[in-house]
Each structure stands twice: as structure tokens, then as C-alpha cells.
Amino acid sequence: MRVLIEIGVEELPAIPFLKEEANIPLKWNKILSNYNINSNFKFEYTPRRLVLFSDDFPKNQDDITVESIGAPKAVALKDGSWTKAAISFANKCGISVDELEFKNIKDKEVLYHLSVKKGSNTKELLGDIINEFLKDLNFGKSMRWGDKEYEFIRPIRSIICMVDDENVDMEIYGVRSDKSFYPHRSFGYEKIEFSSFDEYFNLLPKYGITLKASKRKEMIESDILEIEKKYGLKVEKDDSLLAEIVAITEHPKALLGKFDESFLEVPKEVIITSMKENQRYFPVFKDEKLSNNFVVVSNGVGSDESLVIAGNERVLRARLSDAMFFWESDLKSKFSPEPLKNISYMSELGTVYDKELRELEVAKSLAKIYDSKLESEFGGDYKPSLEKAIMLSKADLATGMVGEFGELQGIMGSYYAKDENEFVSTAIKEQYLYDEIPSTLFGAVVNMATKLESMFGLFSINKEPTGTKDPFALRRAALSIIKIVLAKDLNFDIKAIAEENAKNYANFKIQNLVEFFMDRLNSIYPDVNASIINACLKSGETDFKKLNSAILALDEISKADSFKEKFSTFKRLANIIKDETIDSVDDGLLKQSAELELYGAYKGLDLEVKDYKNYLNQLFNLKNEIDAFFDSVMINVDDEKIRNNRIALVGAVYKAFLKVADIKEISI
């Protein structure tokens, strides 16, 4: 059978809809599966309709096989007569006692019955299926309309449910199904009637509706390409903005608009943000510079394009006039952190100005670690500029522009700090980077100080993430810091840095923070055996540069063909001293040749960790000596001194490994 379902709604808000879009066909198929219906369905949408259709919908549900198992034979049948348990089982299965049978299941004779429940007519189930489907959709917020009790993302105005060109009569959310749909608003507000499955799809484009989202996307991209070729322009591609525009149009047409060149005096980020966030326009560039053009996507059919363009130009002019006012007003004011004293950060942590003072202390502690590198990069004394970068980093929060465009924090600060040197302005701009790496070490210090202070402060007032909740994005901040450290090849001992700054915070549980950082490492190394990461963490190392070297070296060694054989030897070694106290080796107590050879080989090692791979290979190359030791030397002898000395010898090798990783934690 052919089935067509359309849920006609008032305009869907794009962003909530797009978040749920991928789940819609999955939820529909799951409900069908729950009803024992197997059918291939296609899903399409416009902002005013959700459409599901199939060419192979079954007439009936799949038959259901019901397997019933009852009491053991000894309980069901006594003295040749059926017991109450057997009679009850027969009644439950809808059969007579004469039809009762036994089956051997797991070596036990039990009552058994197999029945087949015929599937119902699917047409009769569609109303319930659609109702369940609509209730299962989650767009974040729902609304009620009129005096109805129903809730949905937007009011439902029409229902189509058709099987083989026949209307399936039903009422859903107060709306009765029929064979009619609402056209594009340019064609009026009266519903369009149709008679068949094919006619529905043929009529849609005639009434201004391009049903396929992929087709609407192609239309927009084709128009943009034509504009670029005709005018020698380059339209900024933005996939998320394009998806949003596709979701709010039924018949899109991309048009080129223009604004006064004088507005280009405003920073380009302000103009672009105003276009994209407020108006859903595409920014346009010429010769790699922002031009005074924009692309608007109209949803009209047969509209006068010049009027559409003129109307959007008026709207954008008003927006940019406001931006110009904020820009000029902010430039007249002194760019300073002083106003931040009046902006609260958190009640337990004071004002934003207080936060900046703590950020400065964090930045100074980082600068001590990277002092020579910073001085070389900066070309002299960087410290006054670092203090300015930190203290001006949040100053744009008090500006009119950031008050209007909150997403431009940092970006506007970099413009307002233009009188400072480039290191300062760039660092202010890059302080909020998460997925990208700051361009300079100077900027990396500012970026990390900002994030670390937030983490120190929030951990000190018990606002660390719990479970899946992370309202302050601290997991993302920790990951970002680790990525910066590794990308810049920096030593970064999180425990030492936290301890140095702990004096500025009350009730700061440093170990909680350290463990929080360490828990992020599995995300940094998704292709590394998790037990190798855990083994390296068990070494107690908290410097991410050293941990990175250890993890990569051990991972590389573990992937060698010979490693599994080597590892079994060292796993045994680690297990022997699992619960033992490791003393120093007394070489005067070493008598057997195998223990003397092992001790000699061990003493010949360079036990300073310079190159992690070479260091580990040195230890793994002791395999022959250790195997010989295990084969010919008895550890658990009666003489306690000899026994402890042999444990100490094995333990010395284990302790050498422990500088890099606890090998007993590795699983391969």
C-alpha cells in the first residue's frame, strides 16, 4: 500500500527543529517497529509541514509468535490428572487441557505452548501511531493554542493521512484529517484539495512548495553561485546558517542587497554578526575584504524582488546604525578595567575585576615556567604587557557594543585595545578560543590563565561538574588547556600550578581538580589503549608534557609484534611485588648466577628519563635476564634476608618502570 502523512503546522522555529530533525525518522521507525510493522518510509519537511510517505506499507502487522512456558511436569501432572497449575496455564494460553503439551527446556520437562497472533489491519492503527509519534518528538519547548490541552512546538492546523488515495478518517490534536494542504502563503490561506498520492506531490510545486530540503539547499547555492559570477563577489559560506535558512523557507530565492559604505568603518565582525545572527544574511566579500553587500534569501513566490531587497536594506541600515552608534560611543570612552568593579562575577567570588586580579596571579605563575620562551618571543620584557592583556581582557564587558552583541566578547576588546601592542590585542581576542590554539605563547598564557582561574574558582565553591551536568563548560576548558600545552610543547604540571595558586581560594580541593584534568586524557588519545593511559597516570606524573611523552612511547612499544611475549614477563614481575615493601638491594646477598646477571644488567642501565622510548626499551630488554632469574632462582626461601633481597631486586626493576608507568595496570 502507498501511505502519505502530512502534519500541517504554523511556521516551525528553525534551531529547535534542526536539533530534532535527525531523530524524526528514527523515532517514526521505532514506533512502527513497536507495532510490528516493517516499511520503508521517507521523511521531508518545510517550515509548515512534516511529511512521511511510503510505497510499500503492509496491509497488516507482522504476525506475532507467542511462546509460553509453564510449570514442570511433576507440578502440572499428578497421579495422571492435571493440577490447578496446568489448568491455569491452559486458560492463560486460551486452550483446553487436552491441548496441553510438555517440552524439554534445559533438561527439564515443562508445560509449553506456541501460538501465533495474527497482525491487525495497519490502516486502523495509523491514528494511534501518528499520535504516539507526535508526542515522542522533542523540540525543547512546546506550546498550547486556543482552549486546547494539546502541546506541540507550534499549532497543528491540518492532517493528511491517506492510504492508496483513500483518506483515513481520524482526529489528531483537535484536527480532522482530509485530503487537502495549505499552500505557500503567497498563494493565499485557503487549503488546496487533491485526490491522489501522485496529485499531492504534483500540486506542491505549483503552489510554491519545494518539499525536499536538499532541493531547497541546491536552489540557494545555485543562486549564490550565480551572484558570485555576475558581480565578481565571494559569499561567505556558513553551513549552519544555510541549514537554518533551508528550514525556514518553502521556496527560497537568494538576492543581493547593499548597504552604505560608511558602515564599513565598524569592525567587520560586528557587521557580520548583525547580518547572520539578527537577519540571517550571508556576508559578502570582494578582493578578500568585507564588501557593502549582503545576500538575503527570500521566501516569496512572484514577489517584486526589488521591493524585497529594499525592505531588507532598510532593516539592515537600522541595525548597522545602532552598531555605528555603539562603536563611536565606546571609542570616546577610556578602555579600562575600572568599570568591571561594578559587574558581579559570582557572589562567592566577587566582581569581574576581582576575577581579573586572580587571573593575573595565575598568569604570573605560568609566566615563571615559560619565562625565557616568552621573553624571546616578545623580544624583551613582556611582563607589563602581560598584565595589561589580563586586566583589559574582560574590559569590553562594560562597553555598549558587547552589551548589544554578547558573542563579540574579546573580539571587541582587541579593537578597543588597539593602542596597546599587537601581543596584547591579539591575546585579548584569542582568550576565548577552545577548539583552536592561540597564535602566540603570550596569547596561550592569557588564554590558559582565564580558563584556569575559572576552574580554580568554581572548584573552590563546589561548582565542579557532576554526572553529565557541566553548566560552566569546565570539561571543555580542561581539554582546551591540555591541547594548547601539547600543541605548544610546554611543561605544564597541573598539580604544582594549582598548589601555587591555592592561596587565593578558600576550600580548594586540589586533588579533585588534578583528577578532573587526568580524566580528560582518554579524549586526547582516542586511539590509545585506555589501560596504557591509566598505567602512565599511576606513575603519579602530573606534567602533561611528560605524560604525553610517556603515553606515546608506551603505546608505540606496545604495538610491536614482540611486545606481548615481553609483557607477560614483566606482568609477572609486577604481580610478584604487588603487596610487598621494596627495600634496597644488598649485592652481598646475591649468590646465584642468574640473580647476579640480572643485578649487573640492571646496574648498567641509565635510569634518568631523557627519551621515554629508549628508557622503556632499556627496561623491556631485561626480559632474558628476568626470565632466567624466574627459571632458576627461588624467591620464597626460608632465609628471610635472602627472600627480601630477591624481592628488592625484582622491585628495583618495577620501580624503574614506575617512573613512567605502572606496568601491572596494562591489559593487552
KEKOL-65047 format. One record per residue (C-alpha): x, y negated, z negated; residue in one letter. Coordinates in pm, whole numbers, padded with zeros to 5 digits, always signed. Layout:
// residues N
XYZA...
This chain:
// residues 668
+00000+00000+00000M+00102-00362+00051R+00078-00584-00256V+00102-00962-00281L+00108-01153-00610I+00138-01529-00639E+00128-01718-00967I+00050-02078-00874G+00177-02334-01129V+00239-02701-01172E+00600-02805-01097E+00847-02587-01285L+01135-02769-01459P+01447-02658-01275A+01701-02590-01550I+01483-02372-01779P+01358-02184-01475F+01707-02121-01335L+01822-01978-01669K+01548-01715-01645E+01548-01665-01267E+01783-01365-01259A+01574-01189-01526N+01241-01224-01344I+01275-00927-01101P+01440-00720-01376L+01150-00780-01614K+00896-00705-01341W+01065-00375-01255N+01091-00281-01621K+00717-00330-01671I+00643-00123-01360L+00870+00150-01497S+00684+00142-01828N+00367+00206-01627Y+00534+00492-01436N+00519+00303-01109I+00806+00318-00862N+00805+00048-00598S+01047-00188-00427N+00947-00549-00482F+01083-00878-00355K+01073-01197-00556F+01068-01552-00416E+00976-01886-00566Y+00917-02254-00510T+00866-02509-00789P+00490-02441-00765R+00468-02065-00720R+00620-01734-00830L+00571-01472-00559V+00616-01094-00579L+00540-00868-00284F+00590-00508-00175S+00526-00297+00134D+00535+00039-00045D+00330+00007-00361F+00198+00351-00465P-00174+00416-00484K-00137+00598-00817N+00105+00606-01107Q+00355+00891-01113D+00218+01196-01291D+00346+01232-01646I+00471+01567-01773T+00395+01609-02144V+00595+01870-02338E+00453+01965-02678S+00635+02176-02937I+00460+02317-03244G+00514+02539-03546A+00740+02851-03549P+00572+03179-03462K+00595+03301-03822A+00391+02998-03932V+00149+02987-03638A+00056+03355-03628L-00005+03569-03939K-00145+03917-03950D-00240+03884-03584G-00452+03572-03642S-00391+03210-03556W-00330+02987-03854T-00460+02635-03913K-00127+02502-03781A-00182+02684-03449A-00545+02571-03419I-00444+02212-03492S-00172+02234-03221F-00426+02368-02970A-00668+02082-03045N-00385+01829-03009K-00296+01970-02667C-00661+01989-02557G-00657+02366-02502I-00822+02671-02658S-00631+02902-02893V-00647+03169-02618D-00415+02949-02411E-00151+02915-02681L+00198+03032-02589E+00537+03064-02756F+00875+02964-02618K+01225+03035-02737N+01389+02699-02819I+01729+02702-02991K+01692+03071-03079D+01355+03017-03243K+01007+03120-03119E+00778+02814-03142V+00439+02706-03009L+00484+02541-02671Y+00260+02370-02417H+00340+02188-02095L+00075+01966-01940S+00063+01719-01655V-00123+01391-01696K-00238+01258-01361K-00142+00899-01288G-00413+00630-01280S-00501+00414-00982N-00244+00134-00973T-00487-00126-00841K-00680-00102-01167E-00362-00163-01367L-00238-00474-01186L-00422-00719-01411G-00260-00576-01725D+00079-00557-01554I+00069-00923-01446I-00044-01033-01792N+00243-00847-01958E+00487-00985-01704F+00390-01348-01765L+00409-01305-02141K+00754-01148-02109D+00905-01443-01923L+01112-01669-02147N+01182-02024-02031F+01276-02158-02372G+00970-02376-02429K+00608-02314-02340S+00302-02539-02332M-00074-02516-02365R-00314-02702-02141W-00671-02819-02180G-00853-02636-02455D-00691-02304-02366K-00496-02082-02601E-00264-01960-02327Y+00103-02061-02321E+00336-02080-02025F+00619-02303-01908I+00366-02504-01702R-00011-02477-01649P-00117-02191-01423I-00357-02317-01154R-00407-02022-00918S-00368-01646-00897I-00334-01428-00589I-00340-01052-00635C-00401-00868-00311M-00375-00500-00219V-00387-00416+00151D-00551-00751+00232D-00819-00699-00035E-00849-00935-00331N-00807-00761-00667V-01054-00941-00886D-00908-01044-01222M-00887-01337-01458E-00548-01433-01598I-00480-01731-01825Y-00830-01854-01752G-00782-01846-01374V-00971-01608-01144R-00785-01452-00855S-00877-01524-00495D-00722-01537-00150K-00609-01899-00144S-00299-02101-00229F-00206-02464-00289Y-00017-02625-00001P+00271-02872-00025H+00137-03191-00185R+00196-03378+00141S-00092-03170+00286F-00339-03253+00012G-00473-03097-00303Y-00728-02851-00168E-00645-02481-00163K-00578-02306+00169I-00771-01986+00229E-00624-01686+00407F-00746-01338+00487S-00446-01107+00502S-00098-01035+00374F+00060-01148+00703D-00153-01459+00731E-00036-01575+00386Y+00328-01572+00494F+00246-01726+00833N+00049-02013+00678L+00304-02114+00415L+00547-02295+00652P+00256-02456+00836K+00157-02619+00510Y+00504-02740+00415G+00626-02447+00205I+00963-02280+00261T+00923-01983+00032L+01275-01836+00038K+01515-02020-00191A+01808-01907+00026S+01643-02071+00328K+01591-02399+00138R+01958-02391+00040K+02058-02340+00404E+01840-02633+00511M+02008-02867+00262I+02359-02751+00350E+02286-02788+00722S+02158-03143+00674D+02464-03235+00466I+02698-03094+00731L+02522-03300+00996E+02555-03616+00784I+02926-03550+00731E+02990-03505+01104K+02779-03801+01211K+02924-04058+00969Y+03273-03920+00901G+03195-03870+00532L+03256-03594+00280K+02973-03498+00047V+03082-03360-00290E+02969-03001-00322K+02819-02907-00657D+02671-02559-00677D+02475-02618-00997S+02325-02942-00863L+02240-02769-00534L+02068-02483-00720A+01868-02735-00920E+01756-02920-00606I+01661-02593-00437V+01449-02513-00743A+01253-02844-00729I+01181-02860-00356T+00940-02674-00131E+01055-02832+00196H+01388-03011+00147P+01542-03274+00373K+01882-03433+00293A+01903-03807+00368L+02187-04058+00349L+02140-04366+00129G+02360-04663+00045K+02433-04895-00246F+02612-05230-00278D+02991-05202-00258E+03032-05430-00561S+02922-05141-00783F+03241-04955-00689L+03417-05174-00946E+03259-04946-01206V+03466-04629-01270P+03374-04358-01021K+03288-04112-01299E+03010-04345-01415V+02863-04375-01065I+02886-04001-01003I+02733-03917-01340T+02447-04161-01284S+02381-04012-00941M+02394-03648-01042K+02251-03644-01391E+01983-03912-01358N+01881-03890-00993Q+02011-03558-00858R+02200-03729-00576Y+02515-03593-00415F+02815-03834-00432P+02981-03916-00101V+03350-03977-00027F+03535-04138+00261K+03910-04102+00302D+03913-03924-00037E+03768-04229-00213K+03417-04265-00350L+03208-04450-00092S+02899-04664-00147N+02678-04388-00006N+02479-04106-00160F+02277-03809-00037V+01924-03768-00167V+01716-03458-00094V+01356-03544-00019S+01072-03301-00081N+00829-03476+00152G+00684-03347+00476V+00620-03602+00751G+00722-03889+00521S+00879-04205+00659D+01244-04129+00589E+01339-04496+00580S+01087-04556+00301L+01217-04255+00108V+01575-04384+00138I+01479-04740+00046A+01289-04624-00262G+01584-04419-00387N+01824-04704-00316E+01614-04930-00540R+01619-04675-00820V+01995-04625-00796L+02055-05001-00781R+01879-05039-01116A+02082-04757-01268R+02412-04896-01144L+02321-05248-01257S+02285-05113-01609D+02619-04934-01576A+02786-05252-01449M+02647-05443-01749F+02786-05187-01996F+03121-05181-01817W+03165-05558-01820E+03044-05587-02180S+03280-05317-02302D+03576-05479-02127L+03509-05804-02311K+03529-05626-02647S+03855-05521-02807K+03907-05147-02769F+03981-05042-03125S+03908-04759-03371P+03772-05005-03630E+03402-04959-03533P+03442-04586-03600L+03443-04665-03972K+03069-04722-03937N+02997-04397-03748I+02933-04094-03968S+03102-03767-03870Y+02971-03532-04140M+02861-03610-04491S+03130-03383-04643E+03399-03508-04404L+03337-03882-04391G+03334-04103-04083T+03474-04054-03735V+03755-04288-03841Y+03835-04051-04130D+03843-03765-03884K+04091-03953-03665E+04321-04008-03963L+04321-03633-04028R+04376-03565-03656E+04681-03787-03676L+04823-03576-03959E+04765-03260-03754V+04927-03421-03450A+05233-03517-03659K+05268-03160-03784S+05260-03034-03424L+05500-03306-03307A+05761-03188-03558K+05759-02847-03390I+05789-02984-03038Y+05988-03299-03119D+06276-03259-02873S+06043-03150-02591K+05811-03444-02650L+06098-03691-02660E+06241-03551-02337S+05903-03560-02161E+05822-03911-02285F+06169-04046-02218G+06223-04185-02566G+06037-04243-02891D+05687-04103-02833Y+05559-04135-03192K+05398-04484-03173P+05217-04381-02854S+05103-04052-03009L+04949-04245-03300E+04773-04481-03056K+04641-04189-02850A+04497-04023-03158I+04350-04337-03314M+04196-04452-02984L+04077-04106-02880S+03724-04147-03022K+03703-04527-02996A+03483-04508-02686D+03204-04361-02903L+03134-04719-03011A+03108-04851-02654T+02789-04928-02465G+02888-04705-02173M+02934-04390-02380V+02616-04478-02568G+02437-04455-02231E+02644-04174-02078F+02749-03950-02366G+02908-03696-02132E+03175-03955-02040L+03344-03943-02382Q+03718-03952-02335G+03691-04047-01970I+03573-04397-02057M+03827-04417-02336G+04104-04356-02083S+03980-04656-01880Y+03945-04882-02181Y+04299-04785-02292A+04444-04886-01955K+04667-05144-02124D+04848-04861-02302E+05094-04636-02119N+04984-04353-01891E+05061-04086-02151F+04808-04241-02390V+04527-04297-02137S+04568-03951-01982T+04575-03781-02323A+04252-03958-02423I+04091-03835-02101K+04214-03478-02147E+04135-03439-02518Q+03807-03256-02445Y+03947-03006-02193L+03857-02647-02275Y+03894-02440-01961D+04179-02645-01816E+04527-02714-01951I+04632-03074-02032P+04879-03208-01777S+05149-03301-02032T+05281-03167-02361L+05192-03507-02510F+04831-03455-02397G+04836-03096-02522A+04931-03214-02872V+04641-03464-02874V+04401-03200-02740N+04507-02936-02993M+04509-03183-03282A+04149-03279-03203T+04033-02917-03197K+04241-02801-03491L+04115-03082-03712E+03756-02990-03627S+03828-02628-03716M+04012-02712-04039F+03735-02946-04146G+03446-02714-04061L+03612-02411-04219F+03671-02613-04535S+03298-02687-04571I+03185-02331-04489N+03059-02403-04139K+03261-02137-03961E+03077-01922-03701P+02870-01631-03827T+02750-01343-03611G+02651-01477-03271T+02597-01831-03401K+02866-02086-03321D+02697-02429-03314P+03026-02619-03305F+03185-02401-03032A+03478-02309-03257L+03540-01979-03078R+03580-02168-02754R+03811-02418-02927A+04035-02142-03064A+04056-01973-02725L+04141-02304-02562S+04425-02369-02809I+04574-02024-02753I+04557-02069-02375K+04731-02408-02400I+05006-02262-02619V+05069-01975-02379L+05048-02191-02067A+05298-02441-02215K+05515-02161-02362D+05501-02315-02709L+05576-02171-03050N+05255-02200-03249F+05235-02038-03593D+04872-02095-03685I+04924-01990-04048K+05215-02231-04102A+05031-02516-03929I+04718-02458-04137A+04920-02441-04459E+05093-02770-04381E+04759-02946-04327N+04561-02775-04603A+04630-03060-04848K+04387-03278-04651N+04092-03044-04706Y+03912-02907-05009A+03841-02536-05040N+04022-02446-04718F+04038-02065-04680K+04346-02043-04458I+04335-01665-04416Q+03980-01686-04279N+04098-01930-04014L+04403-01718-03925V+04187-01406-03884E+03939-01608-03677F+04217-01703-03436F+04351-01348-03421M+04005-01213-03337D+04017-01413-03014R+04314-01221-02873L+04110-00943-02714N+03955-01210-02489S+04301-01337-02394I+04420-00989-02293Y+04113-00812-02146P+04326-00556-01960D+04541-00456-02257V+04458-00155-02474N+04291-00307-02782A+04493-00079-03013S+04816-00233-02881I+04689-00581-02969I+04587-00456-03313N+04925-00288-03363A+05105-00615-03289C+04877-00804-03526L+04961-00556-03803K+05319-00679-03784S+05194-00988-03968G+05317-01223-03698E+05105-01540-03666T+05303-01725-03398D+05114-01684-03070F+05422-01719-02852K+05589-01428-03033K+05265-01228-03040L+05224-01281-02668N+05576-01150-02601S+05517-00851-02827A+05181-00759-02675I+05301-00788-02315L+05620-00592-02383A+05446-00309-02570L+05170-00296-02308D+05425-00265-02026E+05619+00008-02207I+05301+00199-02292S+05207+00223-01923K+05525+00410-01830A+05480+00780-01744D+05723+00886-02018S+05556+00689-02294F+05301+00947-02407K+05573+01202-02480E+05786+00943-02661K+05491+00811-02853F+05400+01145-03009S+05739+01149-03179T+05703+00801-03322F+05341+00854-03425K+05463+01149-03633R+05737+00931-03778L+05489+00661-03877A+05250+00911-04034N+05523+01066-04250I+05584+00743-04435I+05222+00631-04435K+05185+00617-04813D+05549+00616-04911E+05760+00342-05065T+06053+00275-04834I+06389+00232-05007D+06727+00154-04856S+06930+00443-04710V+07221+00579-04914D+07460+00706-04647D+07647+00905-04913G+07345+01137-04943L+07334+01216-04573L+07480+01565-04523K+07324+01739-04221Q+07449+01653-03873S+07101+01558-03741A+07043+01301-04014E+07393+01164-03975L+07343+01130-03598E+07006+00956-03645L+07154+00717-03901Y+07451+00644-03676G+07227+00573-03377A+07004+00350-03590Y+07301+00154-03730K+07422+00098-03375G+07105-00094-03281L+07081-00469-03252D+06790-00532-03485L+06748-00901-03410E+06439-00952-03192V+06553-01158-02894K+06395-00979-02599D+06088-00783-02712Y+06100-00526-02434K+06469-00449-02489N+06419-00438-02865Y+06133-00186-02838L+06316+00025-02579N+06614+00049-02817Q+06386+00199-03080L+06199+00430-02843F+06535+00556-02714N+06594+00709-03058L+06349+00984-02958K+06614+01257-02912N+06778+01187-03247E+06442+01176-03425I+06324+01500-03261D+06650+01669-03365A+06601+01534-03717F+06247+01672-03738F+06356+02008-03594D+06646+02075-03830S+06605+01861-04141V+06360+01940-04420M+06230+01619-04575I+06030+01759-04866N+06317+01925-05052V+06328+01979-05428D+06606+01728-05480D+06413+01401-05523E+06710+01180-05430K+06766+01368-05104I+06395+01364-05029R+06360+00989-05090N+06674+00917-04889N+06542+01108-04588R+06211+00923-04613I+06409+00599-04631A+06594+00694-04310L+06270+00759-04123V+06122+00450-04287G+06407+00230-04164A+06312+00310-03805V+05945+00246-03883Y+06028-00088-04049K+06229-00188-03743A+05921-00124-03528F+05708-00318-03776L+05887-00639-03680K+05692-00614-03354V+05404-00373-03408A+05269-00107-03641D+05301+00195-03412I+05064+00410-03615K+04779+00179-03503E+04827+00262-03134I+04583+00501-02965S+04657+00633-02616I
